[in-house]
């Protein structure tokens, strides 16, 4: 991985009070903090600064907070490029907060899988990484990897199964996939709730956060958990034997997108950053650092990294994106139904 160099991180209040960012050779973006932001700097931000001589000013803000800021700043946006992982680009484009992107203006756009850049002309920025949701499992307890989502219903797993609360974004996607393989849909989540009730009766537990998943694998003999591909890597880094498989019925995907904000002056520089984000080199770096799946078909991964992600034509063919707008519209009602189910 490339070396990480210092990049100025400013609070939102500082951004609002300075005019320095209006300079032609400076752009303002958000990143997600923690290990993600470390990789973001190493894989994209620092190489971009070195290649262009530009300054990238970073606001640490997760998707929901960044979108709230973008809406609040509608008449005078502060971001030039904004990143989302929860589908906010769909709403932002519809509200005119994001600018359309001409794929012909990006040197790497032609190398993207079709799904990754399908709606750039509408203002939905390209997906530059994918968090693939599948089956994280204990490789010592399960010498034969699980192969499908219905394996979660195997009575053998019982108290060794860990489910994640749907207040967690990855937990939501895992639940919706379980619901789908049980015959449900976004219009009917009852089959999934019924399956969860059976799993809880058999001894499965529900956690809310990824550190709790690690605790279950480390201390409570967990064997399997529907969760994101990068977490098998996280568990191995903690010394726990773990692997990841995509269920044969499909792989829910959380798209991580890079979007051009409408109403800003330095569009040319912003598009250069977006173009670098969708390059094979940047995505190889992200996959190596965090085990996110590339969306550039030319990205080449080692066998070790490829085993942890949705990789290549065959790997991405099984990706499923549950409509983020439908999820958001129903989130409150679904969480209420979920809470009643797990409280039994």
N, C-alpha and C positions, 0 to 999 in steps of 0.2 A: 504494500500500500504506500502511496505517496506520503511524504513527510507533511506534517501539519504545521502551518505557520500562523502567526497571530493575525486575527481579523477583528476589527472593532465591533463589539456588540453593544448596542445602545438600547436603553429602555424606550418604551413608546412615548413617554413624556418628553424625553430628550429629542426624539424624532420630531415631535410636534413643535418644539421650541427652536429648532435650528433651520437655517436655510442652506446649510452646506450641501445637503443632499440633492439640491436642485442642479448641481453642477452636471455638465454633460457626461463626465467620466465617472459618475457614481450612480449606483442603483441600490435600492432598498428592497430587501426580501424578508420573508420569515423562514425560520427553521424550527424543528420540533424539540430541541434541547437534548441533553444527555448523550447517549451513545450515537443516536441518530445524527445529531448536529455535529458531533466529532467526525463521523463518516462523511457528512455533507460537505464539511470544510475540506477534508482530505481529497475527496473524490471529484468535487466540482468547484467549490468556491475559490480555494487557493490556486488550483490550476488555471481557473478563469482569470483571476487577478494577474497572475504571472503572464498569461498569454496576451492580455489586452491592456495591461497597465491601469485598469479600472479599479475602483474601490467598491467592494460589496459590503453594505451596512446591513447587519443581521439583527432582526427582532425575534427573540425566542417566543414563539406563540404556536400552540397546537391549532388544529384545523378550525374548531368551533370558535375559539377566541379570535383567531386571525380573521375569520369570516365576519364576526361581529364588528371588529374594527373596520373592515372594508366597508361594510354597510354604513357604519357611523360616519365614515369619511367620504361618502359618496360624492359630494360636491367638490372635495379637495383631497383626493386619495394620496396617501403617503407611500404605499407600497408600489413598486414597479412590477415585480414578479411575486406571485403568492402561491404557496404550496398547500395542497389539501390531501387528506387521506380518507375523508368520510363522504365524498361525493358532493361537497359544497360547490364544486365548479358547475354542476348542472343548474343549481339555483342561481348562482352568480352570473352565469351566462344569460339566463332567461331574464334577469333583472337589469341587464346592461352594465354590470359592474366589471365584466371581463371583455376584452377585445378579441375579435376573431383573429385567427392566425392562418396565414397562407402557407400550406405545407411546402410550396415551391420555394419559399424563402428560407427553409431550414435544410442544411446540407445532409442531415441525418434522418429526416422524416421518412424517406423512401425505405429505410431499413427497419422501420417499426413494424411489428405485427399489426394487422389491420385494426384490431380492436383498440389499440393503444392511441391511435390518432384519429379515430373515426369522426369526431365532432369538433375538430379544431376550427373549421369554418364557422361554426355556431358560437365559438367563444370558449368552448370547453378545452382546456389545455391538454397536451398529451400526457399519458401515463408514462413515467420514467422508471418506475419500480412497481412491483406487485407484492403484497403480503398474501401468500397463499395459505388458505386454511385447510388443514387436513388432519392426520392422525399422528400425534406425538406419542411415542411409546418407549417403554423400558426394554432395551435390546437384550438384557440378560434374562428378564422374566419372560419375554416373548421372543424366542429364538426364530420363530416364523412370524414375519411382520403381518399386521392386519392389512387387508387389501381393499376393504369397502366400508362404507359408512354403516351398513347394517351390522357389521361386526361389533359395533358398540352395544348391541342388544344381546351379545353372547353371555349367557348366565355365568360363564367361567370368570368373567371380569368382576361382576358384583361390586364388592367394596373396593376394588382396585381401580375403578373408573372415576375420573375427575371431570366434572362439568364446570363450565364457567358461566357465571351470571350474565344475563343478556344486557345488563347495564354496561358491560364491557363490550366494546365494538366487535372484538374477535369472538366473544361468547355469543353475541347476537348472530353472527354469520354461521357459526357452528350449529346453533340451534335451528336456524332456518334451513340448513342443509339436512339435518336430522328430520325436520318436519317434511321436507320434500320427499325424502326416500320412504317416508311413512305414508305418502299419498297426499300431503298437505300442499298449500300454496301460499302466496302472499295474501290471498283473500281468505284463507282458512288455516290458522295455526293450531287448531285443536289436535290434529294427529300428532304433532310434535309435542304438545303439552302432555298428551296421553302417554307418549313414549317416555318422556322425562319422569312422569309419575311412576311408571314401571321400573325404571332404572333406579330411582331413589328407594323404592320398596326393596330392590335387590341389594342395596347397600352403597350405591354411588353417592358421592358427596358433591356439593356445589361450593365453589370458591368465587371470589370477586376479582382478584388481581393475579397477574403473572407471578409475582413473588410467592403467592400462596400455592400456585401450581408447583413451583420448585420445592417448596417445603413438603408438599405431599409426596413428590418423587424421592426426596432425600430422607424423609423421616417416617412416612406412613405407608410405604410399600405400594405406591401408585404404579400402575402398569400402563395406563393409556389415558389420553386426554385429547379431545378435539380442540386444536388450537393452531396458531400460526407457525409456518415453517421455520422462522428464525428462532423460535423458542427451543427447538431441539438442539440447536447450536449453543444457545445460552446455557442449557442444562449440561451439555458436554463440557463447556468451559468451566462449569462449577464442579466438574469431576464425576458427573452422573451419566451412566450409560443410556444414551437416548438416540432415537432415530426418527425419521419423518417419512410418511407415505401419503400419496394422494389417493383418496378413495376412488374406486372405479366408477362410481356414479357421478362424479364431478368434483370440482375444487372451488369452493367459494373464494372470491378474490376481493381484496381491498386495494383499490387503485390509488397510487400515490402520484399526484399530478402536479405539473408546473404550468402556471397560468399567467397570461399577460393582462395586467390591469388596464382598464380603459381610462382615458383622460390624463395620461402621463406623457411627458415630452420625449423621454429618451428610449423610444421604442426599439430603435436599432440595437442598442446595447443590451436591452432586456431580451431581445430575440436571440442574441448571441449566447446568453446564459442558458436560455431554454434549449437551444440547439446543442450546447455542450452536455446538458443534462440527459438528453436522449441518445448520446453517443454510446457506441459499444464499450469504449474504454471506461467511461464514467460508470456504466452499469456493471461492468465486470468488477470494478472497485467496490461498489455497493454490495454486490453479491458476496464477495470475499469478506467484507467487513461485517455484514449484518444478515446475510442469507436472504436477501430480497430477490425476487425473481426478475430477470431482465425482460424488457419489452422490445429490445433491439435484437433482431434475428441474427445479427452478426456477432453478438457477444459470445465469447468462448470461455467456458468455465472448466476448471479441473474436475475430475471425477468426484473428488471429495466434496467440493462445493455443490456440484450439480445434484448430488444425492439429497441435498437438503432443500431444494427449490423446485418450482415448476419450470422446467428448462427445455428449450427446443420446441420444434413444431408439435411434437406429440404431447409434451408437457403442458403447453399453453392451450392446446385444443380442448382440454377438459375444464378450463376456467369458466366459472359462472359468476356473473355480477348481479346480485339481487338489487333491484332498483333502489338507490339511496333515497330518492324522493318518497317512495312508498314507505320505506322503513321509517323515515323521519315523521311522516304524517301519522303513523300508527304506533310510534314508539311508546308513548305514555300508556295507551290501552294495552299493548302487548306486555309491558313490564308489570302492569297491574295483574294481568292474567297469569303471568309467570310467577309472581310472588304468591298468589293464591295456591298455585300448584306445588311449589316447593315448601309451603308452610304446612302441608298436609301431615 
